[in-house]
Amino acid sequence: MGKIKGAIVVDMDRCKGCSLCVEACPQNVIALAKKVNKSGYPFVEVVSQDNCVGCASCAIVCPDGCITVYRKKMED
């Protein structure tokens, strides 16, 4: 059975920095950035993409739908 590899993409311009996704991520893949987006909000950014398992917990809790999750089955 192959391992699932995940990847997420955050729409930083739409993110309002609520941090719900940061709390929901079991692998600590995302964190709140120290920068702000064009609307003046701090946003979340990917800090360890290699740890992503594609569980989509972050995307599910995002109230603004700013996160897209991709999954790929890796061959052994």
TORBA-626874 format. One record per residue (C-alpha): y, x, z; residue in three letters. Coordinates in steps of 0.5 Angstrom, whole numbers. Each point is the difference from the previous one (the first is absolute). Example, Ala and Ser with C-alpha at 12.3 -4.5 7.8 and 13.67 -1.06 7.14 Angstrom:
@c2=-9; c1=25; c3=16; r=ALA $
@c2=7; c1=2; c3=-2; r=SER $
***
This chain:
@c2=0; c1=0; c3=0; r=MET $
@c2=7; c1=3; c3=-2; r=GLY $
@c2=6; c1=1; c3=5; r=LYS $
@c2=6; c1=-4; c3=-1; r=ILE $
@c2=6; c1=3; c3=-1; r=LYS $
@c2=7; c1=-3; c3=1; r=GLY $
@c2=7; c1=1; c3=-2; r=ALA $
@c2=6; c1=-4; c3=1; r=ILE $
@c2=7; c1=0; c3=-3; r=VAL $
@c2=6; c1=-3; c3=4; r=VAL $
@c2=6; c1=-3; c3=-3; r=ASP $
@c2=5; c1=4; c3=4; r=MET $
@c2=6; c1=-4; c3=-3; r=ASP $
@c2=-2; c1=-6; c3=2; r=ARG $
@c2=-3; c1=2; c3=7; r=CYS $
@c2=4; c1=-2; c3=6; r=LYS $
@c2=-4; c1=5; c3=5; r=GLY $
@c2=-3; c1=-5; c3=5; r=CYS $
@c2=-6; c1=4; c3=1; r=SER $
@c2=-5; c1=-5; c3=0; r=LEU $
@c2=-4; c1=4; c3=-5; r=CYS $
@c2=1; c1=6; c3=4; r=VAL $
@c2=-3; c1=-3; c3=6; r=GLU $
@c2=-6; c1=-4; c3=-4; r=ALA $
@c2=-2; c1=7; c3=-4; r=CYS $
@c2=-7; c1=2; c3=4; r=PRO $
@c2=1; c1=7; c3=-4; r=GLN $
@c2=7; c1=1; c3=2; r=ASN $
@c2=1; c1=1; c3=-8; r=VAL $
@c2=8; c1=-2; c3=1; r=ILE $
@c2=6; c1=1; c3=4; r=ALA $
@c2=7; c1=-2; c3=1; r=LEU $
@c2=4; c1=5; c3=-4; r=ALA $
@c2=7; c1=3; c3=3; r=LYS $
@c2=3; c1=-2; c3=-7; r=LYS $
@c2=3; c1=-7; c3=-2; r=VAL $
@c2=-1; c1=-3; c3=-6; r=ASN $
@c2=6; c1=-3; c3=-5; r=LYS $
@c2=1; c1=-6; c3=5; r=SER $
@c2=1; c1=4; c3=6; r=GLY $
@c2=-7; c1=-1; c3=3; r=TYR $
@c2=-5; c1=5; c3=2; r=PRO $
@c2=-6; c1=0; c3=-4; r=PHE $
@c2=-8; c1=2; c3=1; r=VAL $
@c2=-3; c1=5; c3=-4; r=GLU $
@c2=-6; c1=3; c3=-1; r=VAL $
@c2=-2; c1=6; c3=4; r=VAL $
@c2=-7; c1=1; c3=-1; r=SER $
@c2=-3; c1=-3; c3=-6; r=GLN $
@c2=-7; c1=3; c3=1; r=ASP $
@c2=-1; c1=-4; c3=6; r=ASN $
@c2=1; c1=-6; c3=-4; r=CYS $
@c2=-7; c1=-5; c3=0; r=VAL $
@c2=3; c1=-5; c3=-4; r=GLY $
@c2=0; c1=-5; c3=6; r=CYS $
@c2=6; c1=-4; c3=-2; r=ALA $
@c2=2; c1=-1; c3=7; r=SER $
@c2=7; c1=2; c3=-2; r=CYS $
@c2=1; c1=-4; c3=-6; r=ALA $
@c2=-3; c1=-6; c3=4; r=ILE $
@c2=5; c1=0; c3=6; r=VAL $
@c2=6; c1=2; c3=-5; r=CYS $
@c2=5; c1=-6; c3=1; r=PRO $
@c2=4; c1=2; c3=-7; r=ASP $
@c2=-6; c1=2; c3=-4; r=GLY $
@c2=2; c1=7; c3=-1; r=CYS $
@c2=-7; c1=4; c3=0; r=ILE $
@c2=-5; c1=0; c3=-5; r=THR $
@c2=-7; c1=2; c3=1; r=VAL $
@c2=-5; c1=4; c3=-5; r=TYR $
@c2=-7; c1=1; c3=1; r=ARG $
@c2=-5; c1=5; c3=-3; r=LYS $
@c2=-7; c1=0; c3=1; r=LYS $
@c2=-2; c1=8; c3=0; r=MET $
@c2=-6; c1=2; c3=-2; r=GLU $
@c2=-4; c1=5; c3=5; r=ASP $
***
